Amino acid sequence: MTERGDVPGSFRVRVVAEAIDRFAEGGYEATTVDEIAAAAGISRRTFFRQFRSKEDVIFADHEQLLDEVKQYLATDHRDPWAAICDAARLVFAHFQESRDLSLRRYRVVQLVPALRDRELVTVHSYERIFIDYLREARPAESVLKIVGYAAAVTACHNYLLRAMIRGDADATVESLDAALADLRKTYGFASGSGTDQEVVVAKFPAGTPADVIAEAVRRQIETNGR
């Protein structure tokens, strides 16, 4: 049984971890809800209050993450294209923090066709959130460009996420940031270009030293970028 102190997150994530352990040990089809509930130290009724089925429990932390992504995108963002990348980074960082749990789930999911199908639906849910957000934030932008960008961000994220889970040392948050920065350049959404271009205008008294001007402009750019 997974030690509870090693399971990050909430009560729901702990139950997810116990369910995945039971599936790994006894097989998905053979494992019952009662066995999962007993391993997690909860009643069958509590299980069904939190989860609709065995299939739901294995992806419960994804559901929680989807809500977090929606909440993040609901706040004000100066650059919606960058906000999508930041949301993808949030998801990657979550699963990197809980890599052991993610790896155990990955191994179980690969053995069960129904779970693989459910995983595809979950992945599409992230992409759908990105598309809906961008269409509202940039209504004048081409829908096809928005769809292509959201799909590309999701694909880059998922490729590196799976590599990280499998133990690839090069699949890091930094490599994700670099890939998404390149993607933004490809689509013309790099910082300081295209529709998100911003010019900093400043006035200084004649004779102001160049290093003072440079420092003031640097601070203003950092402030605008927050």
C-alpha positions as CSV (number, residue, x, y, z in Angstrom):
1,M,0.0,0.0,0.0
2,T,1.2,3.5,-0.8
3,E,2.3,5.4,2.3
4,R,-0.1,8.3,2.8
5,G,2.6,10.7,3.7
6,D,4.1,10.2,0.2
7,V,0.9,11.1,-1.7
8,P,0.8,14.8,-2.6
9,G,-2.4,16.7,-2.7
10,S,-5.9,16.3,-1.3
11,F,-8.0,13.4,-0.1
12,R,-9.1,12.7,-3.7
13,V,-5.5,12.4,-4.9
14,R,-4.8,10.0,-2.0
15,V,-7.8,7.8,-3.1
16,V,-6.5,8.0,-6.7
17,A,-3.1,6.7,-5.5
18,E,-4.6,3.8,-3.6
19,A,-6.8,2.9,-6.6
20,I,-3.9,2.9,-9.0
21,D,-1.9,0.6,-6.6
22,R,-4.8,-1.8,-6.4
23,F,-5.1,-1.8,-10.2
24,A,-1.4,-2.4,-10.6
25,E,-1.4,-5.3,-8.2
26,G,-4.7,-7.1,-9.0
27,G,-5.6,-5.8,-12.5
28,Y,-8.1,-3.2,-13.4
29,E,-11.1,-5.5,-14.2
30,A,-10.5,-7.7,-11.1
31,T,-10.2,-4.9,-8.6
32,T,-13.5,-3.9,-6.9
33,V,-14.7,-0.6,-5.6
34,D,-14.9,-2.2,-2.1
35,E,-11.2,-3.1,-2.3
36,I,-10.3,0.5,-3.3
37,A,-12.4,2.0,-0.5
38,A,-10.9,-0.4,2.1
39,A,-7.3,0.5,1.0
40,A,-8.1,4.2,1.2
41,G,-9.8,3.9,4.6
42,I,-13.2,5.1,3.4
43,S,-16.7,3.6,3.0
44,R,-18.2,2.5,-0.3
45,R,-20.8,5.3,0.1
46,T,-18.0,7.9,0.5
47,F,-16.3,6.6,-2.6
48,F,-19.4,7.0,-4.7
49,R,-20.0,10.5,-3.3
50,Q,-16.6,11.5,-4.7
51,F,-16.3,9.4,-7.8
52,R,-18.8,7.9,-10.2
53,S,-16.8,4.8,-11.1
54,K,-13.5,3.0,-11.1
55,E,-12.7,4.7,-14.4
56,D,-13.4,8.1,-12.9
57,V,-11.2,7.6,-9.9
58,I,-8.0,7.0,-11.9
59,F,-8.3,10.4,-13.6
60,A,-9.7,12.4,-10.6
61,D,-6.7,14.6,-10.3
62,H,-7.0,15.5,-14.0
63,E,-10.5,16.8,-13.2
64,Q,-9.1,18.9,-10.4
65,L,-6.4,20.2,-12.7
66,L,-8.9,21.1,-15.4
67,D,-10.7,23.2,-12.8
68,E,-7.4,24.9,-11.8
69,V,-6.6,25.7,-15.4
70,K,-10.0,27.2,-16.0
71,Q,-9.6,29.3,-12.8
72,Y,-6.2,30.5,-13.9
73,L,-7.4,31.5,-17.4
74,A,-10.4,33.3,-15.9
75,T,-8.0,35.9,-14.3
76,D,-6.7,38.9,-16.2
77,H,-3.8,38.2,-18.6
78,R,-2.1,40.9,-20.8
79,D,-1.0,38.2,-23.3
80,P,-3.5,35.4,-23.8
81,W,-1.1,33.5,-26.0
82,A,1.4,33.4,-23.2
83,A,-1.4,32.6,-20.7
84,I,-2.0,29.3,-22.5
85,C,1.6,28.4,-22.3
86,D,1.6,29.2,-18.6
87,A,-1.4,27.0,-18.1
88,A,0.4,24.1,-19.8
89,R,3.4,24.7,-17.6
90,L,1.1,24.5,-14.5
91,V,-0.2,21.1,-15.6
92,F,3.4,19.8,-16.4
93,A,4.7,21.0,-13.0
94,H,1.8,19.2,-11.2
95,F,2.6,15.9,-12.8
96,Q,6.4,16.4,-12.4
97,E,5.8,16.9,-8.6
98,S,3.8,13.7,-8.5
99,R,5.9,11.7,-11.1
100,D,5.8,8.4,-9.2
101,L,2.0,8.4,-9.1
102,S,1.9,9.5,-12.8
103,L,4.2,6.7,-13.8
104,R,2.1,4.1,-12.0
105,R,-1.0,5.4,-13.6
106,Y,0.7,5.4,-17.1
107,R,1.6,1.7,-16.7
108,V,-2.0,0.8,-15.7
109,V,-3.6,2.9,-18.4
110,Q,-1.5,1.3,-21.2
111,L,-2.9,-2.1,-20.3
112,V,-6.6,-1.2,-20.4
113,P,-8.1,0.1,-23.8
114,A,-11.0,1.8,-22.0
115,L,-8.6,3.8,-19.9
116,R,-6.5,4.8,-22.9
117,D,-9.7,6.1,-24.6
118,R,-10.6,8.0,-21.4
119,E,-7.1,9.5,-21.3
120,L,-7.5,10.8,-24.9
121,V,-10.8,12.5,-23.9
122,T,-9.1,14.1,-20.9
123,V,-6.3,15.4,-23.1
124,H,-8.8,16.9,-25.5
125,S,-10.5,18.6,-22.6
126,Y,-7.4,20.7,-21.9
127,E,-7.2,21.7,-25.6
128,R,-10.9,22.6,-25.7
129,I,-10.4,24.9,-22.7
130,F,-7.5,26.6,-24.4
131,I,-9.5,27.1,-27.6
132,D,-12.6,28.5,-25.8
133,Y,-10.4,30.9,-23.8
134,L,-8.5,32.2,-26.8
135,R,-11.7,32.7,-28.9
136,E,-13.1,34.8,-26.1
137,A,-9.9,36.7,-25.5
138,R,-9.1,37.3,-29.2
139,P,-12.4,37.3,-31.0
140,A,-10.9,39.0,-34.1
141,E,-8.3,36.3,-34.6
142,S,-8.7,33.5,-37.1
143,V,-10.4,30.5,-35.6
144,L,-8.1,28.2,-37.5
145,K,-5.1,29.9,-36.1
146,I,-6.4,29.7,-32.6
147,V,-7.3,26.0,-33.0
148,G,-3.8,25.3,-34.5
149,Y,-2.0,27.1,-31.8
150,A,-4.0,25.4,-29.0
151,A,-3.4,22.0,-30.5
152,A,0.3,22.7,-30.9
153,V,0.7,23.8,-27.3
154,T,-1.1,20.7,-26.1
155,A,0.9,18.4,-28.4
156,C,4.3,19.9,-27.2
157,H,3.2,19.6,-23.6
158,N,1.9,16.0,-23.9
159,Y,5.1,14.8,-25.7
160,L,7.4,16.2,-23.0
161,L,5.0,15.1,-20.2
162,R,5.1,11.5,-21.3
163,A,8.8,11.7,-21.7
164,M,9.2,13.1,-18.2
165,I,7.0,10.4,-16.7
166,R,9.0,7.7,-18.4
167,G,12.2,9.2,-16.9
168,D,13.7,11.3,-19.7
169,A,16.1,13.6,-17.9
170,D,15.8,16.2,-20.7
171,A,12.1,16.5,-20.4
172,T,12.0,19.4,-17.9
173,V,9.9,22.5,-17.3
174,E,12.8,24.4,-18.9
175,S,12.6,22.3,-22.1
176,L,8.8,22.9,-22.2
177,D,9.3,26.6,-21.8
178,A,11.9,26.6,-24.7
179,A,9.6,24.6,-26.9
180,L,6.6,26.8,-26.2
181,A,8.7,30.0,-26.8
182,D,9.7,28.6,-30.2
183,L,6.1,27.8,-30.9
184,R,5.0,31.4,-30.1
185,K,7.6,32.7,-32.5
186,T,6.4,30.3,-35.2
187,Y,2.8,31.7,-34.8
188,G,4.0,35.3,-34.5
189,F,2.9,35.6,-30.9
190,A,6.4,36.0,-29.4
191,S,6.7,38.7,-26.7
192,G,7.2,42.1,-28.3
193,S,5.8,41.0,-31.7
194,G,2.5,40.8,-33.6
195,T,-0.7,41.8,-31.8
196,D,0.8,41.7,-28.4
197,Q,3.6,44.2,-29.2
198,E,4.1,46.8,-26.6
199,V,6.3,50.0,-26.7
200,V,7.7,51.5,-23.6
201,V,7.8,55.3,-23.8
202,A,9.8,57.3,-21.1
203,K,10.9,60.8,-20.6
204,F,14.1,61.9,-18.8
205,P,15.7,65.3,-18.2
206,A,18.5,66.2,-20.6
207,G,21.8,64.9,-19.4
208,T,20.4,61.9,-17.6
209,P,23.2,59.2,-17.5
210,A,22.6,56.3,-19.9
211,D,22.9,53.7,-17.1
212,V,20.1,55.5,-15.2
213,I,17.9,55.5,-18.3
214,A,18.6,51.8,-19.0
215,E,17.8,50.8,-15.5
216,A,14.5,52.7,-15.5
217,V,13.4,51.2,-18.8
218,R,14.3,47.7,-17.6
219,R,12.2,48.2,-14.5
220,Q,9.2,49.4,-16.6
221,I,9.5,46.4,-18.9
222,E,9.5,44.0,-16.0
223,T,6.5,45.8,-14.4
224,N,4.5,45.6,-17.7
225,G,5.4,41.9,-18.1
226,R,3.9,40.9,-14.8
